[in-house]
Amino acid sequence: MKTFETDTKVGPGGVLTLEQLPFTDGQPVHVRVEVKSDDATASQPRVLGLHQGSVWMSDDFDQPLPDSFWLKDEPSDEASA
């Protein structure tokens, strides 16, 4: 089996364009697409719980923000409610 490798970029709409391939028209080929990564850490497996406890969320996270937050007014009694 003859193999050929080339690099290309994904174009608009997810289209790959391969030019000047050393195969004849109509010749059946097997195609495999791999994503290239320049970041060496991208190939390392993720470690579950590596930074556990380093981030916390306030108990009132889901509460609406006071109008003073959006309107840039002086803090009112709403902020402490």
N, C-alpha and C positions, 0 to 999 in steps of 0.2 A: 504494500500500500504506500503510495506517495503522499507525504505530508507537506503542508505549507503553512507558515505562520506569518501573520501581519498584524499591525496595530491600526486601529481606526477609532473614531469618536462617534458617539451616538448623536445623530442629527435631530432636527425638529421632528416631532411626532414619534420619536423612538426608532428612527430609520437608520440602519447601518448600511453604508455604501462601501463596497469592496471593489477596487479597481485593479486591473492588470494581473488577474489571477492566472497562474500557469496551467489552466485546464481548458479543455475544448468545450464549445457550446453544447449543451444538452448532456454533458457528462454528469452522472450522479455523484454527489459528494456528501460527506458527513460533516456537519457544522457543529462546533461546540463554542459557546460564548462564555468568556470568563471576565469578571470585573477586575481591572487592575487597580491597585491601591498604592499610592506613594507613601502612605503612612505605615511604618513598620509595626506599630501597635495594633493596627486594624486586624491583623491576622492572629493576634493573641486572643485566647478565649477569655470571656468576661468572668469575673469572680463574684459570685453572689455574696452580698453582705460585706464587701470589702470596706466600705465607708459607713457602716451602720452606726447610727447615733450621731453623726456629724452634722445632720440637718434636723431642725425641729420646726413645727408648724404651730402657730398660736391657736389657743382654744377658740378664739372668736374669728377664725379665718373665714368662715362662711357667712359672717354677719355683713350686712350692707355697710358701706362707708358713709360717713356723715356728709351732709351737703357742703360743709366747710372744706372738705377734701377736694370736691369737684369745683367749687366756686372760689377757692382761695380766700375765703373769709376768715375772720378770727375764730378760733375754736369756741364752740358753744357747749351747752350741757349735753348735746347729742353725742359728742365724742366720748364722754365718760359713761354713756348709757349702755 
